[in-house]
Amino acid sequence: MQSGSGTIGTVARKAGVNVETVRYYQRIGLLAEPARPPGGVRRYAEATVARLRFIRRAQQLGFSLDEIRNLLVLNDSVHCREARSLAALKLAAVDSRIADLRALRKRLRELVAACDAGATSACPILDTLSPPPRAEAAV
């Protein structure tokens, strides 16, 4: 094995991903597939491990694969402002989602409390989930 290169299994293991993940990223264009030498096995550069780790860390921060594709293009020292803009957009989306989740938590707490109070014979949770009754069409 050449220094700094490995098989797909070695690269996947070093990056902490599954071999099928590496193949998927190749199919969607996030990773290049090295040429297979005649009668040989493909060898991946050490840079592939770094790229896979970059992708994993970006996913952990909530970036989609399309957003990661853009970040990979910007992955040099001259595109920090553009990367910051993408991160700021992601932060705004996360803040919005947190607000939505807080509202959802509040509503669920209210429903659980209403259920615990047992003030009515009907279930407040199921009543909330059931569609309102439809008015019968006039005959």
Wavefront OBJ file of the C-alpha trace (Angstrom):
o trace
v 0.000 0.000 0.000
v 1.278 3.439 -0.899
v 2.030 5.819 1.936
v -0.946 8.033 2.692
v -3.415 5.998 0.679
v -5.725 3.103 1.340
v -8.574 0.995 0.138
v -12.148 2.140 0.446
v -12.492 0.103 3.642
v -9.414 1.668 5.212
v -10.491 5.190 4.294
v -14.044 4.586 5.589
v -12.730 3.205 8.885
v -10.302 6.119 9.372
v -13.110 8.633 8.709
v -15.599 6.791 10.908
v -18.114 6.096 8.158
v -19.471 3.036 6.402
v -18.088 1.903 3.039
v -21.573 2.398 1.569
v -21.451 6.014 2.737
v -18.238 6.535 0.774
v -19.841 4.993 -2.304
v -22.957 7.136 -1.879
v -20.877 10.305 -1.623
v -19.105 9.253 -4.822
v -22.426 8.717 -6.616
v -23.696 12.174 -5.658
v -20.393 13.873 -6.482
v -19.143 14.806 -2.996
v -16.125 12.508 -3.391
v -14.088 11.634 -6.432
v -13.627 7.978 -7.242
v -9.972 7.160 -7.878
v -9.070 5.264 -11.010
v -8.690 1.513 -10.722
v -5.308 0.400 -12.005
v -5.456 -2.552 -14.405
v -5.889 -5.657 -12.288
v -5.550 -3.629 -9.104
v -7.487 -2.067 -6.304
v -8.481 1.589 -6.102
v -6.332 3.587 -3.692
v -7.724 6.615 -1.941
v -5.545 9.554 -0.941
v -5.320 10.635 2.692
v -7.117 13.817 1.616
v -10.224 11.661 1.120
v -10.253 10.891 4.847
v -10.034 14.616 5.611
v -12.886 15.345 3.183
v -15.055 12.627 4.729
v -14.404 14.039 8.206
v -15.282 17.521 6.954
v -18.590 16.174 5.610
v -19.373 14.383 8.893
v -18.623 17.472 11.001
v -20.784 19.625 8.720
v -23.642 17.123 9.024
v -23.290 17.200 12.813
v -23.789 20.971 12.606
v -27.014 20.377 10.693
v -25.883 21.182 7.157
v -27.613 19.273 4.354
v -25.561 17.497 1.706
v -26.327 20.293 -0.779
v -25.132 22.876 1.740
v -22.032 20.761 2.397
v -21.346 20.673 -1.331
v -21.258 24.495 -1.258
v -19.030 24.511 1.826
v -16.601 22.116 0.148
v -16.274 24.525 -2.757
v -15.518 27.309 -0.278
v -13.054 25.235 1.773
v -10.057 27.512 1.449
v -8.920 30.622 3.258
v -10.273 33.111 0.712
v -13.962 32.189 1.042
v -14.495 32.691 4.775
v -17.120 35.403 4.249
v -19.237 33.125 2.034
v -18.884 30.235 4.501
v -19.920 32.584 7.301
v -23.025 33.565 5.334
v -24.003 29.910 4.912
v -23.453 29.300 8.628
v -25.500 32.396 9.516
v -28.380 31.107 7.370
v -28.144 27.728 9.089
v -28.128 29.448 12.493
v -31.284 31.392 11.591
v -32.981 28.154 10.512
v -31.948 26.470 13.769
v -33.244 29.430 15.798
v -36.554 29.243 13.937
v -36.795 25.507 14.525
v -36.038 25.980 18.237
v -38.863 28.551 18.449
v -41.209 26.093 16.722
v -40.143 23.298 19.072
v -40.676 25.520 22.131
v -44.201 26.328 20.943
v -44.805 22.632 20.317
v -43.508 21.753 23.796
v -45.808 24.374 25.344
v -48.844 23.003 23.509
v -48.018 19.400 24.439
v -47.584 20.408 28.093
v -50.998 22.059 27.995
v -52.566 18.939 26.517
v -50.900 16.634 29.052
v -51.963 18.934 31.899
v -55.549 19.017 30.602
v -55.515 15.233 30.397
v -54.086 14.981 33.938
v -56.791 17.345 35.250
v -59.481 14.982 33.992
v -62.008 17.804 33.853
v -63.927 16.192 31.006
v -64.731 12.650 30.038
v -63.274 13.230 26.558
v -59.536 13.044 25.970
v -58.118 16.509 25.196
v -55.185 14.981 23.307
v -57.345 12.822 21.035
v -59.867 15.643 20.585
v -57.034 17.907 19.383
v -55.854 15.308 16.887
v -59.332 14.439 15.563
v -60.699 16.433 12.655
v -63.645 18.678 13.457
v -67.042 17.189 12.622
v -68.268 18.020 9.157
v -71.621 19.611 8.672
v -73.996 17.339 6.840
v -74.810 18.479 3.359
v -78.346 19.757 2.972
v -80.555 17.320 1.096
l 1 2 3 4 5 6 7 8 9 10 11 12 13 14 15 16 17 18 19 20 21 22 23 24 25 26 27 28 29 30 31 32 33 34 35 36 37 38 39 40 41 42 43 44 45 46 47 48 49 50 51 52 53 54 55 56 57 58 59 60 61 62 63 64 65 66 67 68 69 70 71 72 73 74 75 76 77 78 79 80 81 82 83 84 85 86 87 88 89 90 91 92 93 94 95 96 97 98 99 100 101 102 103 104 105 106 107 108 109 110 111 112 113 114 115 116 117 118 119 120 121 122 123 124 125 126 127 128 129 130 131 132 133 134 135 136 137 138 139
